[in-house]
Amino acid sequence: MNDDLSDYLQSIADKPFAWGQLDCALFAAGWVEWCTGIDCTLGLRGRYRTQLGCGRLLKREGGLLALTQRGVRVAGLRPTKEPARGDVGVCDVVTTSGVGHAVGICVGAGRWAFLGLNGVLVTPAPHVAAWEF
């Protein structure tokens, strides 16, 4: 999985952030599909085009954590308390509006890869929930 994760991150490196197409949650969902062949986006890709639209969708769906839990269940991932390289998780991150949740991919040693407006960022972050393949 180590080589696969490097390949996946490289494949994303030049792609622009786009709400509803390639944003933080869909970045992680893309990794799940890369590994499993299963689209765990629950048909939500393309259903919003802005940050506001994303927020509205998340509110309707019960929040990012609940939505992610449903998606990873569809793909057959299992909860883990000790995420390792390649695992997916919902983490607490600092945003321009305070601390919030983001979906990331563990790169090892408590560090996570997230997709933001300016590309992929790897940083330490505490996870709220995590899942392994």
Buried (B, 14 or more C-beta within 10 A) or exposed (E): EEEEBEEBBEEBEEBEBEBBEBBBBBBBBBBBBBBBEBBBBEEBBEEBEEEEEBEEBBEEBEEBBEBBBEBBEBBEBEEBEEBEEBBBBBBEBEEEEEEEBBBBBBBBEEBBBBBBEEEBBBBEBEBBBBBBB
